[in-house]
Amino acid sequence: MLDAIIAAGGDPEKDAALLAHAGNVPHKALIELDGQTSLERVVSALLGSGRIGRIAVVGLSPELCPDLGPRVTFLPDAGGMLENGEAGVAYFRSTGGVSERIVASSCDIPLITAEIVRGLIDQCLPYDVDFCYSIVSREVMEQAFPGSGRSFIPMADGWFAGGDIVVAKPGMLDSDKQKWRALIGGRKTVWKQVRVIGLGTLFLFAIRRLTIAGAERRASRALGLTGKAIISPYAEVAMDVDKPHHLDAVRAALVRQETGVQSG
């Protein structure tokens, strides 16, 4: 059984348009969808997968949430994504030890299910690498969520959206923190992330000759870590709710699920 960290921090000012569109909720983790908050849906999917033992929700006050059970602990915001990840790992270690792999998820992918989490973890575990990062092809995303307005990264292998679930060894956070902060700071701008890995990578990316395997090798050298991009068949792992039109796409998907209508 793996430990899991849910990143539930956020900037209310940055998310103001989304929060207003959702009905003036105080945090996007608390956006309600068919009687459950986004956070509740993510927690339910993780625990229901049969692969997760404990969850640390980092960055959200427990007073704002319903009781999610004894396997879920709330930790205060530590100041940033990297620091919040470190806080989650430190908590698990303080209670007797952290699992050999941890699952890190955002709080705003409310369409994931137990089956999706189980499938993604099972895709990752055979690889003895420091971290596995989920990606989804443009074809899969657009079939599942037509017109959702996701951003895609052009690779030689195709166009891909980044997923919001990572399976990693806890020790990866002990590597070059300056580079991790640069990568995290540029997570919404792929050019910034590629530049951290190196100019040669930036050139290959610019002319769309950078393959997924090539990016894995170059990122591993730059960060001093081994990594694997997992092409997920589940569009839901990349359907995070950042903007009002993303929320509309998620709500439309829930309506389709209830009525049995298929998209595309």
N, C-alpha and C positions, 0 to 999 in steps of 0.2 A: 504494500500500500504506500502510495506516494503522498508527501506533503504538498500543499498547494498554497500559492499566494495570489490573492486577488487585488490588483491595483485599483483602489477606489478613491484616490485623491482627485483633485480637480480644481479648476479656477472658475468660480462662479461668474466673474466678469467676462472671461473668454467664452463661457458657455451660456451667456445671458440669452441669446436669441433662441437657443435650443430649449432652455429651461422655461422661457416664456411660452414657447410653442407647445410644450408638454403640460402646461397648466400651472406655471409658476411654482414648480417644485424646487426645493433648495439645492438639489444635487442630482446629477444625471444618473447616478446609481439608484436613485429613488423614483425614477420615471416609472409610472405604472402602466402595465400592459396586460389587459384581461385579468385584472385582480391581483397581479403579482408585480412587485418591483423588478427592475432589471437585475439588481443584485440578487434577489431571491431566485430568479430564474437561473442565473449563472451558478449559484451555490447548489441548487437542486440538480443541475446537470453534472456538476463535478462529483458530488456525493453519490448520485445515482449511477455513476459509471462503473462502480465496483473497483475503481483503481485508486481512489483518493481516500486517505485516512483522516487527515486534519486540514483545516483551512485557516489561514491568517488573512483577514481583510484589513488592508493597510490604507489609512487616510480618511476614514469615515467614522464619525462618532457613533457608538452603539446606541446612544439615546435617540438617534434619528431612525433606527431600524427596529423591526420586530425581532423577537428572539429567534435565532436561526439554529439553536441547538448547541449541545455541549462540544461538538466537533469544530465549531466555528468561533474564532477569537478575533476581536477587533483591536487593532493597534493604531496609535496616533500617526498622523502624517509626519514623516521624518525630513521633509524638505525637498524631495525630488524623486524621480523614478528609480535611480540607482540607490539612493539612500533608503527608499521604502523597501526595495528588494532586500537590501542588507538587513533592515530591521526585521523583516519576516524571517529570514534565515537565522538571525541571532535569537529570535524568540523560540524557534523550534529547537535550536541547539541548547537553549537554556532549560528546556523541559526534558532533556535526556537524550537529545540527538535528532538530527535531521535525516530524512531519507536520502538514499544515494542519488536520486533524481528528484527534482521538484518541478511542479507544473506552475507556470506563471500565466495568469489570465487577466484581461481587463474586465471591468465591471459592466461594460456597455456592449456586450454581444449577447443580447437576451434570447436569440433564436437558437443557440446551441442546445443540444440535448445530451442525455446520458450516452446514447449510442454514438454521437459525434465525438464526445470526449474520449470514450473508450477506444474508438477507432483510431483517433489521432495519436493517443498515447501508444497504442499497439504498433502503429507505424514507426514511432520514434525509438522505442526501446531496443530493437535489434542493433542500432548504431551506437558503438562505443565512442561517442563524441562528447565534447563539453556542452554543446547545446544544439537542439533541433528547433528550427524556425519554420512555422507553417506559412505556405503561400498558396494562392488559389489562382487558377488561370482566368483570363478575361472571359473566355467562352463559358466556363462554369458559372462565374459571377453573373454574367448578363442573362444567362438562361434562367437562373434562380431569381434574380432581382433586376428585371429590365428597367432601365432608366434610373437606377439608384444613384448614379453620379459618383461611383467609386473612382479612386485614382489608381492607375496601373503603371508598373515599371516596365519599360521596354528592354527585353533581353534577346539574345540571339535565339533562344528557345521559344520565344513567344512573349506575351504581355501578362504580367502577374500583379495581383494585389497582395499586400502583406497581411498575414493573419494575426490575430490577437491572442494566440496561445503559443507558449514556448515551453519545451521540456528541456531542462538543463541540470547539470551538476552544480551543486551549491558553490563549489570552489571557483567557478568561473568569475564570480564577483570579486575575487582577490587579484585579478589581472590588472592591466593598465587602466586605472580609473579615469585618467585624462582622456584617453581615446573613447572609453565607454561614454563619458559625458558628452563628448563631441558627437558621437553617433546618436545618442538619445536626443541631444539638442537639435539635430537635423533630421529627426525621424519623419517629419512631414515634408521634407525636401530631399528627394533622393540624391540630387547632385551633391549636397553637403555630406551625406553619408558616404558616397562613393569617394569623395575627395579625401576623407579620413584614411581610406584604405591605400591610397597612393595615386600618383599622376598617371602611371601606366594603366591602372584600372579605370581612371577617369576617361582616358583617351579611348579605350576599348568600349566603354559604355557609351561615349558620345557617338561613335560610329556604329553602335549596335552590334558589336562583335563579341560582347561579353556574355559568355554562357553561364548558366547556373553553376555548373561544376567549376568553372574558372573563378567565379565570384567566391565560391566556398574556399578554394585554395588560397586566393589572395587575402580574403578576410582572415583566414586562419593564421597566415603569416603575419599580417599586420597586428592582430590582437594577441598573438601567442596562444591561441585556442583552436580547438578543432570544432567545426560546425557542419551541419547538414541541413539543407533546405528540403522540407517535406512538402511535396505537392499534394495538397489535400483535395479530395473530391467533394468536400463539404464547404459550400459557399458561406455558410453561416459563421464560420470562424473568422471571416474577413468582413462581416457585415456589422461593423461597429457603428454606434450612433453618436456622431460628432456634430451633425447639423440637422436643422429641421426637416430637410428633404430625406435624410437618412431615417429619421423617425417615421416619416410617412411611408417609406418603403417597408419598414419593419411591420408597421400596423397593417399595411396591405397584405404582407405575407401571412400574417396571423389570420386575416379574414379568409385568405385562400385555403389555409389549413383547415379552418372550421367548416368551410363549405365544400371542401374537396376539390376545388378548382386548381388546376395546374397552371403555373406561369409559362410564358413562352408558347 
